[in-house]
């Protein structure tokens, strides 16, 4: 009985980590909408922006998390993909993934996201139509934050075809993680020779991030055979923690050493091409995404083990909250637009409200509609 309780608490830790990550992503998008460096589409029409010094501080404190949080999502997804495929069989697995991931992406890319941005453009005084927004924004078939589910769907379908679920135990060592980190660094730098970071592709597929996303999804699949979802080994967790701390601390130091004082104007050399700055960013990202993701998972298993009714409700609502965050964030930003508040206040108000509203909508959908069977 004790073992069963411990098992539930550790899997509850994964759910709780997902809740924290989703809330963090929603809040981060809200802040980016009021930044000069950008990264969330509301920055195209925002009415106020952070003061340069404030943005620099926020970038130093919060910015590094943006380099690896999405990889953590793919690690968590990979951990449970082999078991899901084994339980459901290939046909049911594919059908459910198409329904759960494919349908939201299509609706967002074709309808929801263009309409949301049309509202934002109109609020900013631009006389445009929804069709203009759909056809003139770059990239075509932008789905907002749901590029994440499009890529996850693609990875899942590939695994359904080529994957062979195995019950044979597998031991993952810190040496494996070091090799994976090196591989991600090299392939990230190579990909960005042709596809720079933050560039747009049809469907907003974030190809420049694929090396780390493929690697973390694959690490999750391998981790499913080593019990990584239940417990990150103590030595591995401690090593990953040290590596993650060092990488996080290095980001502002490296930025200062490289003479970066204007985030929006001086980021170009770091985004891609045959430059030492691009190689440096690829290395830092790779260290963060592998070490940081394993560290976060281990931290959750040791600190985020609560499994009460509220925790379960939030966990159940997390995926829907992620799906609806785009229109929620845009509509809240538009509603706050007339308020005579500086960005330093408005951004955090929008962030807090968006987190609450997104999870509330997630709760309504999962607990009170038939869509709860899907999500």
N, C-alpha and C positions, 0 to 999 in steps of 0.2 A: 504493500500500500504506500509506504514512504517513497519507494522508487517511482510509483505512478504519479504521485503528487509532484515530485521533483521534475519528472518528464513534462508534465503539464505546465509547470512554472517556466521551464526553459523555452517551450514552444510559445507560451504567452509572451515571453520576452521578445520573440521575433515579431509577434503581432504588435506589441507596444513600440518596438523600434520602427515599424512601418508607420505607425501613427505619428511619431515624432518627426520622421523624415518627411511625410506628406505635409505636416504643419510647417516645417522649416522651408520646404519648397514654395508653398503658398506665400508665406511671409517674405521670402527672398524675392519672389516675383513682384510683389507689391513694392518693395524698396527699389528694385531695378527700374520700375516704371517712372520713378522720380529722379533717376540718376542721369548724369551727363554721358557716362560710358555706355549706358543702355543695356539691353539684354532681355527686355520684355516690351512688347509692342506699344504699350501705352506711352513709352518714352518718345514716340513719334509725334504725339499731340499734347504732351503734358503741359500744364499751365505754370508749374513751378518746379525747380530742381534744387537738389542739395547744394549748399555752399561748398566750394571746392575742398576746404579743409575737412568738413564733415564727411564728404564722400570719400576722401582719402582714408580717414579713420575707419569708416564702415567697410571699405574695401580691404583694409588690413586685418580687421577683426572677423568679418563675415565672409569676405571674398573667397578665401582658400577652400571653404566648404563646398563652393560651387564646382570645384575641380574634381570632386570624387563622390558626391552624394548620389548622382545618378548611377554610378557604377555599383554603389551599395544596393540600390534597388535591384539591379540585375543579378547580383550575388544572391540576394534573398529569393528572387524568382527561380534561379537555377537550382537552389537547394531543394525545391519542392516539385520541380518539373519531372524528374524521373519517376517519382512515386505516383504522380498524377497520371502519367502515361501508362504505367504498369497497371494501375487500378482500373482505368477507364478503357484501355485499348486505344488503338490508333484512330479509328473512325470517330468515336465519341470525343476523344481528346481534341481532334482537329475541329469538329463541329463546335464544341464549347469555346475553344479559343477564338474561332472566327466570330462567334456571337458576342463574347465578352470583350474582345479587343478590337476586332475588325469593324463591327457596327458603330461603336462610339467614334472611332477614327473617321469613318466615312461621313457620318452625320456632322462631325465637327468641321472637317475640311470643306464640305460642300455647303453647309447651311449655318451651323451655330457660330463658328468663328468669323466668317465674313460678316454676318449680321451684327455680331458683337463689336467688331472694329468699325463697321458703318456707324453704329451709335456713337462711338468715340470720335470719329471724324466729324460727324454732324455737330456734336457738342463743342468741338473745337472750331466750328465755323466753316468747315469744308463742304461745299455743295457737291456731294458725290452720291452715287447710287450703290446699293449692295452689289450689283453686278460689276460696277467699276472696281470696287474693293476686291472682289473675287479675281478679276482678270488682271489687275494692274499691280497688285502687291507682289513683291519678290520675297520668298519663292512661291511659285504656283502650288496650290494645294497645301498651303500652310494650315495646320490644324491646331495652332496654339501649343499648349503643353502636351497635346496628345501625340506628338511625334514619338514620344516614349513608348506608347502602346503599339504603334505601327511597327517599330523595330523589334519590340518584344514578340509581337505576333510572328514576324518573319523568322526570328531565331527559333521560336517554338515549333513552327511548321518544319523548319529544316531538321530540328532534333527529332520530330515525329517520324521523319522519313529515314534518317540515318542512325538515330539513337538506338542503342541496344541496352535496355535496363538490365543491371546486374546486381546480384545480392552479394557478390564477393567484396569483403571489406577492403578498404583502401586507406593507406596512411599518407597524409599530407604533412610535409615537414616545412620548417622555415626555409630550407634550401630550395624547395619547390617554389615557395613564394618569392624568393630572391630571383630565381630564374624567370618566373612569370613577369616580375617587375621589369627585368631587363628586356624581355621580349616585347612588352607593351611599349617601353620607351623607344625602342628601335622602330617598331612598326608605326607608332604614332608619328614620329618624325618623318618617316618615309611617306606616309599617307598625306601629310600636310605639305609635302613638296608640291603636290598637285591640287589638294583640297584644303585650303587654309582654314584654321579654326574660325568659327563664327560666320563662315560662308554659307550661302543658301543653295540647296539642291531641291529639285522638284519633290514635293512631299515633305520638305524640311527634314530630311532624313539624318542630319547631323553626322555625315559620313566621317568627318574629321574626328569624331569620338568613337568610332566603331572598334578600333583596336582594344580600348579599355573595356567597352561594353561586351564584346565577344569574350574577352579574357575573364571577366568577372562572372558572366553567365556560365562559362565553362568551368570556372572554379567552383561555382555553386553546384553544378552537376557532379563534379568530382567529390565535392564536400558532402553530397547526399550519401555517398558510400562510406564516408569516414566519420559520420555522426556530427558534422560541423554545426548542423542546426541545433543540436542538443547541447553541444559543449565545444567551444574553442579551447584546445589544450592550454594549460596555464603558461607554459614557456612560450608558446606561439603568441598568445595574447600579450604577454609582457613585452616581447620583442616588437610586435606590431605597434604597441602603444608608444614605445620609445621612438620608433621610426616615424610614426604619425606626428608625434609632438615635434620632433626635429624638423620634419618637412613643413608643418604648419608655421613654425617659428621662422623658417628660412625664407618664406615668401616675402614678407615685408622687408627683410634684410636684403634679399637679392634685388628687390625693386629699388631700394635706396642706393645700393651699390651700382646698379645699372643706370642710375640717374633718372629714373622714372618719376616725374612730378605731375604729369598730366595723363591720367589714365585713358581718356578718350583719344588723345592726340598722339600718344607714344606707344600704343600697344601693337601697332602694325608689325614690327620686326619679330615679335614673339609668336605671332599667329601662324607662321609657316614660311616655307622657303629654305634655301640653303644658308641659314644664318645660325650663329651660336646662340642667339636669343631663343630661336624656335626650338633648338635642341635642348636648351636649359628648361624651357617650359614643359617639353615632352617628358623629360626626366623627372621633374618635380611632380607633374600630374601622375605619372606612373607609380612613383613611390607613395603618393597620397592615396591613389585609388586602390592599390593592393593592401598596403599597410593600414590605411585609414578604414577601409571597409571591414577588414578582419577585426581591427580594434573595436569598431563600433558594435559589431555583432557580439564579440566577447564581453564588452561593457554592458550591453543589454542583458545578456545572460547572467550577469552578476549583480545588476542594479535595477533592471526594469522587469521584475518578475511578478508584479501584481496582476491578479486575474479576476477582479471584481466585476460587477455588472456594468459599471461605467466603462471600464477598460475594454470589456468584450464588445460593448456597443460602439465605441470609438474605432476599434479594430475592424469591425464589420463595415463601418461607414467609410473607412479610409480610402478604398479604391474609388468609390463614387465621389468623394471629396476631391480626389485628384482629377477626376474626369471633368467635374463641373467648375473647377477653380477658374478657368479662363474667363468665361462670361461673367462669373461672380466678381472677379477682380476688376474687369472693365466697367461693369455697371456701377460698382461701388465707387470707383475712381471718378466716373462721370457724375455720380450723385454728389460727391465731395468737391467737385470742381468749383462751384460758386463760393465755397467757404473761404474766408480771408485768412488762411492759415499758411505758414511756411511749410516747405516740403518736409522739414525735420519733424513736424507734428503730423501733417496730413498723411505721410507715407505709413507711419506706424499705426495711425487710426484705421486706415484702409487695410493694413496687414492684419490687425487683430479682428476686425469685422469680417474679413474674407475667410479667415480660418474658421471662425465660429459659424458663419453662414454655410460654408462648404460642407462642414461636418454635419450641421443640422439637416441640410438637404440629403446628405448621405444616409442619415438615420431615417428620414422619412421614406426614402426610396427602398432601403433594405428591410425596414420593419413593417411598412404599411402598403407596399405595392407588390405586384407580381414580379416586378423586375428584381426583387430581392432574391429570387431563385437563380438569377443569372449572376448578380453581383455579390 
